[in-house]
Amino acid sequence: MESTKKMESDNIFGLNTEFHRFGLISAILLLVGCLGGITVGLGAVESVVALSLIVVPTMTTLSLMLAVSPMKYIMTAGIVSITIDTLFIAYYILA
């Protein structure tokens, strides 16, 4: 008899994100908040366009968490925000 147990990461990032809601929200809050602050501190504060491109997705993610939105929206906004922050951090470090 074979077991069809999925990996734990599939349960967290796949179908069962609502069950792991509080753990995921705390991790997303930590990552999005810290990366946004680091990105602004590295040089985005000098450009209105860069600041807007960083603040809008960050605040959208935080607002979705505060509004207790479905996890699929929070995860999508978090991934977008972390990706934008990471790209801007790489740009400001290399420039």
Backbone as ProteinMPNN parsed JSONL, in Angstrom:
{"seq_chain_A": "MESTKKMESDNIFGLNTEFHRFGLISAILLLVGCLGGITVGLGAVESVVALSLIVVPTMTTLSLMLAVSPMKYIMTAGIVSITIDTLFIAYYILA", "coords_chain_A": {"N_chain_A": [[0.84, -1.185, 0.0], [0.697, 2.091, -0.976], [1.66, 5.316, 0.108], [0.14, 8.436, -0.319], [1.027, 10.898, 0.517], [1.611, 14.332, 0.437], [4.354, 16.627, 0.02], [5.398, 18.799, 2.67], [5.859, 21.44, 1.908], [4.25, 21.69, -0.333], [1.757, 21.683, 0.819], [1.85, 24.055, 2.249], [2.412, 26.16, 0.386], [0.687, 25.511, -1.604], [-2.358, 24.191, -1.894], [-3.277, 24.519, 0.688], [-3.115, 27.024, 2.0], [-4.76, 28.659, 3.521], [-5.048, 27.314, 5.922], [-2.533, 27.567, 7.035], [-2.393, 30.249, 7.535], [-1.711, 32.247, 9.559], [0.996, 31.825, 10.121], [2.131, 32.188, 7.574], [1.377, 34.836, 7.06], [2.814, 36.217, 9.029], [5.436, 35.721, 8.182], [5.407, 36.881, 5.604], [4.822, 39.528, 6.267], [7.131, 40.222, 7.697], [9.149, 39.895, 5.695], [8.247, 41.59, 3.55], [7.979, 44.086, 4.828], [10.608, 44.587, 5.867], [12.24, 44.369, 3.53], [11.129, 46.405, 1.949], [11.73, 48.685, 3.498], [14.555, 48.568, 3.509], [15.073, 48.87, 0.791], [14.095, 51.438, 0.258], [15.8, 52.852, 1.921], [18.265, 52.412, 0.679], [18.294, 54.069, -1.541], [15.987, 54.724, -2.91], [14.532, 56.776, -1.914], [15.315, 59.094, -3.069], [14.189, 59.301, -5.565], [11.109, 59.94, -7.008], [9.622, 58.299, -8.694], [10.783, 55.728, -8.337], [10.308, 55.442, -5.609], [7.51, 55.404, -5.583], [7.046, 53.082, -7.087], [7.914, 51.196, -5.288], [6.532, 51.647, -2.884], [3.755, 51.377, -3.456], [3.142, 48.536, -4.139], [4.038, 47.426, -1.72], [2.436, 48.626, 0.293], [-0.023, 47.776, -0.64], [0.131, 45.005, -0.22], [0.356, 44.972, 2.606], [-2.068, 46.185, 3.276], [-3.903, 44.308, 2.285], [-3.367, 42.211, 4.04], [-4.189, 43.364, 6.443], [-6.891, 43.672, 5.946], [-7.783, 41.109, 6.035], [-7.908, 39.495, 3.73], [-8.419, 36.936, 1.174], [-5.95, 34.299, 1.069], [-4.777, 33.794, -1.409], [-4.693, 36.243, -2.718], [-3.11, 37.734, -0.976], [-0.711, 36.269, -1.043], [-0.007, 36.558, -3.754], [0.297, 39.375, -3.986], [2.337, 39.696, -2.121], [4.452, 38.241, -3.296], [4.853, 39.741, -5.63], [5.595, 42.211, -4.497], [7.946, 41.519, -3.059], [9.553, 40.691, -5.176], [9.831, 43.076, -6.703], [11.089, 44.709, -4.787], [13.477, 43.259, -4.416], [14.644, 43.46, -6.964], [15.075, 46.257, -7.109], [16.826, 46.57, -4.937], [19.048, 45.136, -5.867], [19.661, 46.763, -8.057], [20.335, 49.232, -6.773], [22.51, 48.448, -5.263], [24.361, 47.648, -7.177], [24.655, 49.963, -8.675]], "CA_chain_A": [[0.0, 0.0, 0.0], [1.508, 3.289, -1.101], [1.146, 6.524, 0.747], [0.071, 9.568, -1.255], [1.229, 12.108, 1.291], [2.334, 15.387, -0.267], [5.389, 17.289, 0.8], [4.867, 19.87, 3.509], [5.888, 22.708, 1.17], [3.071, 21.725, -1.203], [0.617, 22.05, 1.65], [1.958, 25.448, 2.676], [2.323, 27.084, -0.743], [-0.244, 25.004, -2.594], [-3.793, 24.269, -1.668], [-3.648, 24.645, 2.089], [-2.566, 28.261, 2.551], [-5.669, 29.222, 4.537], [-4.779, 26.643, 7.197], [-1.265, 28.108, 7.536], [-2.561, 31.685, 7.329], [-1.024, 33.113, 10.516], [2.432, 31.675, 9.918], [2.493, 32.819, 6.302], [1.224, 36.293, 7.181], [3.935, 36.763, 9.806], [6.637, 35.683, 7.341], [5.247, 37.877, 4.538], [4.934, 40.839, 6.911], [8.544, 40.445, 7.987], [9.901, 40.062, 4.449], [7.808, 42.775, 2.798], [8.311, 45.289, 5.597], [12.054, 44.81, 5.924], [12.775, 44.63, 2.191], [10.685, 47.739, 1.535], [12.527, 49.686, 4.218], [15.938, 48.516, 3.022], [15.088, 49.414, -0.565], [13.953, 52.9, 0.354], [17.021, 53.369, 2.531], [19.407, 52.326, -0.234], [18.335, 55.139, -2.531], [14.709, 54.999, -3.558], [13.955, 57.995, -1.36], [15.739, 60.21, -3.907], [13.438, 59.313, -6.817], [9.67, 59.807, -6.779], [9.146, 57.147, -9.462], [11.227, 54.525, -7.65], [9.588, 55.374, -4.338], [6.137, 54.996, -5.884], [7.063, 51.678, -7.512], [8.17, 50.356, -4.117], [5.526, 51.844, -1.839], [2.417, 50.915, -3.848], [2.936, 47.106, -3.876], [4.246, 47.134, -0.302], [1.247, 49.015, 1.043], [-1.111, 46.9, -1.08], [0.288, 43.746, 0.518], [0.031, 45.199, 4.01], [-3.507, 46.456, 3.363], [-4.603, 43.031, 2.116], [-3.237, 41.46, 5.301], [-5.016, 44.026, 7.449], [-8.293, 43.463, 5.591], [-8.027, 39.661, 6.126], [-8.277, 39.036, 2.393], [-8.025, 35.545, 0.916], [-4.512, 34.113, 1.0], [-4.26, 33.837, -2.785], [-4.398, 37.641, -3.019], [-1.983, 38.14, -0.132], [0.497, 35.62, -1.562], [0.33, 37.19, -5.035], [0.808, 40.724, -3.714], [3.617, 39.539, -1.435], [5.473, 37.824, -4.263], [5.125, 40.905, -6.487], [6.307, 43.205, -3.701], [9.295, 41.018, -2.774], [10.295, 40.702, -6.44], [10.174, 44.47, -7.026], [12.087, 45.158, -3.805], [14.752, 42.591, -4.695], [15.219, 44.066, -8.17], [15.577, 47.587, -6.782], [18.015, 46.407, -4.073], [20.158, 44.778, -6.753], [20.009, 47.952, -8.842], [21.004, 50.231, -5.957], [23.806, 47.928, -4.823], [25.271, 47.628, -8.327], [24.829, 51.302, -9.261]], "C_chain_A": [[0.882, 1.245, 0.0], [0.829, 4.473, -0.434], [1.178, 7.663, -0.263], [0.219, 10.891, -0.524], [2.072, 13.111, 0.496], [3.414, 15.943, 0.647], [4.764, 18.447, 1.571], [4.873, 21.211, 2.774], [4.713, 22.807, 0.198], [1.838, 22.131, -0.412], [0.658, 23.528, 2.033], [1.724, 26.387, 1.499], [1.335, 26.633, -1.797], [-1.68, 25.25, -2.195], [-4.181, 24.654, -0.244], [-3.117, 25.928, 2.727], [-3.475, 28.883, 3.61], [-5.427, 28.583, 5.902], [-3.523, 27.209, 7.847], [-1.246, 29.634, 7.474], [-1.693, 32.527, 8.269], [0.492, 33.01, 10.402], [2.897, 32.349, 8.643], [2.4, 34.339, 6.391], [2.377, 36.887, 7.976], [5.219, 36.767, 8.985], [6.568, 36.737, 6.232], [5.393, 39.283, 5.107], [6.391, 41.183, 7.188], [9.337, 40.721, 6.714], [9.536, 41.351, 3.716], [8.189, 44.059, 3.539], [9.789, 45.603, 5.606], [12.641, 45.117, 4.551], [12.352, 46.002, 1.672], [11.493, 48.833, 2.203], [13.966, 49.732, 3.755], [16.036, 49.155, 1.64], [14.972, 50.931, -0.558], [15.223, 53.507, 0.939], [18.231, 53.347, 1.619], [19.411, 53.414, -1.305], [17.025, 55.467, -3.196], [14.07, 56.283, -3.046], [14.31, 59.216, -2.226], [14.934, 60.338, -5.193], [11.958, 59.063, -6.528], [9.121, 58.575, -7.498], [9.527, 55.848, -8.757], [10.494, 54.357, -6.322], [8.153, 54.918, -4.544], [6.072, 53.523, -6.275], [7.317, 50.723, -6.355], [7.033, 50.446, -3.11], [4.168, 51.258, -2.212], [2.246, 49.403, -3.635], [3.114, 46.728, -2.407], [3.002, 47.459, 0.511], [0.025, 48.205, 0.627], [-1.062, 45.578, -0.329], [-0.109, 43.915, 1.978], [-1.458, 45.473, 4.205], [-4.331, 45.183, 3.192], [-4.512, 42.175, 3.376], [-4.134, 42.052, 6.382], [-6.5, 43.785, 7.213], [-8.712, 41.99, 5.666], [-8.589, 39.138, 4.795], [-7.906, 37.568, 2.216], [-6.513, 35.431, 0.678], [-3.969, 34.148, -0.424], [-3.938, 35.271, -3.2], [-3.188, 38.128, -2.229], [-0.681, 37.553, -0.661], [0.935, 36.269, -2.881], [0.928, 38.577, -4.82], [2.169, 40.657, -3.016], [4.736, 39.158, -2.384], [5.841, 38.984, -5.181], [5.96, 41.932, -5.731], [7.746, 42.772, -3.426], [10.145, 41.022, -4.039], [10.733, 42.121, -6.804], [11.248, 44.996, -6.073], [13.455, 44.546, -4.081], [15.423, 43.171, -5.929], [15.798, 45.45, -7.883], [16.791, 47.518, -5.858], [19.212, 46.051, -4.924], [20.609, 45.982, -7.571], [20.8, 48.958, -8.006], [22.346, 49.736, -5.433], [24.816, 47.985, -5.971], [25.534, 49.015, -8.916], [25.783, 52.158, -8.462]], "O_chain_A": [[1.718, 1.419, 0.886], [-0.395, 4.602, -0.42], [2.163, 7.823, -0.985], [-0.394, 11.889, -0.902], [3.12, 12.761, -0.047], [3.392, 15.759, 1.863], [3.738, 18.999, 1.172], [3.986, 22.035, 2.994], [4.23, 23.908, -0.066], [0.973, 22.843, -0.922], [-0.385, 24.175, 2.13], [0.922, 27.315, 1.601], [1.161, 27.323, -2.802], [-2.148, 26.388, -2.165], [-5.313, 25.076, -0.007], [-2.71, 25.91, 3.888], [-2.988, 29.569, 4.509], [-5.585, 29.243, 6.93], [-3.452, 27.319, 9.071], [-0.177, 30.235, 7.371], [-1.004, 33.437, 7.808], [1.195, 34.006, 10.57], [3.937, 33.007, 8.628], [3.252, 35.048, 5.856], [2.87, 37.96, 7.63], [6.008, 37.707, 9.076], [7.561, 37.409, 5.954], [6.025, 40.138, 4.488], [6.829, 42.307, 6.941], [10.111, 41.676, 6.661], [10.415, 42.111, 3.309], [8.671, 45.01, 2.924], [10.189, 46.745, 5.38], [13.455, 46.03, 4.42], [13.142, 46.687, 1.022], [11.897, 49.799, 1.555], [14.542, 50.812, 3.62], [16.979, 49.895, 1.358], [15.681, 51.619, -1.292], [15.668, 54.565, 0.494], [19.132, 54.174, 1.765], [20.45, 53.655, -1.921], [16.959, 56.412, -3.982], [13.161, 56.818, -3.681], [13.664, 60.258, -2.117], [14.988, 61.377, -5.85], [11.607, 58.08, -5.875], [8.251, 57.885, -6.967], [8.687, 54.963, -8.595], [10.108, 53.246, -5.959], [7.637, 54.125, -3.757], [5.168, 52.8, -5.857], [6.963, 49.548, -6.443], [6.619, 49.434, -2.545], [3.494, 50.692, -1.351], [1.272, 49.007, -2.994], [2.438, 45.832, -1.902], [2.565, 46.651, 1.33], [-0.867, 47.968, 1.441], [-2.087, 45.086, 0.143], [-0.835, 43.084, 2.524], [-2.043, 45.039, 5.198], [-5.34, 44.998, 3.873], [-5.471, 41.493, 3.738], [-4.764, 41.319, 7.145], [-7.279, 43.702, 8.162], [-9.866, 41.66, 5.391], [-9.602, 38.44, 4.756], [-7.159, 37.017, 3.025], [-5.884, 36.35, 0.152], [-2.807, 34.501, -0.626], [-2.997, 35.489, -3.963], [-2.343, 38.851, -2.758], [0.336, 38.245, -0.725], [2.126, 36.5, -3.09], [1.954, 38.91, -5.413], [3.05, 41.472, -3.292], [5.843, 39.688, -2.292], [7.018, 39.187, -5.479], [6.929, 42.463, -6.273], [8.668, 43.579, -3.549], [11.336, 41.326, -3.979], [11.887, 42.335, -7.174], [12.199, 45.65, -6.5], [14.475, 45.229, -3.992], [16.64, 43.355, -5.944], [16.884, 45.781, -8.359], [17.701, 48.337, -5.987], [20.292, 46.608, -4.728], [21.807, 46.195, -7.757], [21.816, 49.481, -8.463], [23.238, 50.547, -5.183], [25.981, 48.327, -5.767], [26.545, 49.214, -9.59], [26.033, 53.308, -8.826]]}, "name": "protein", "num_of_chains": 1, "seq": "MESTKKMESDNIFGLNTEFHRFGLISAILLLVGCLGGITVGLGAVESVVALSLIVVPTMTTLSLMLAVSPMKYIMTAGIVSITIDTLFIAYYILA"}
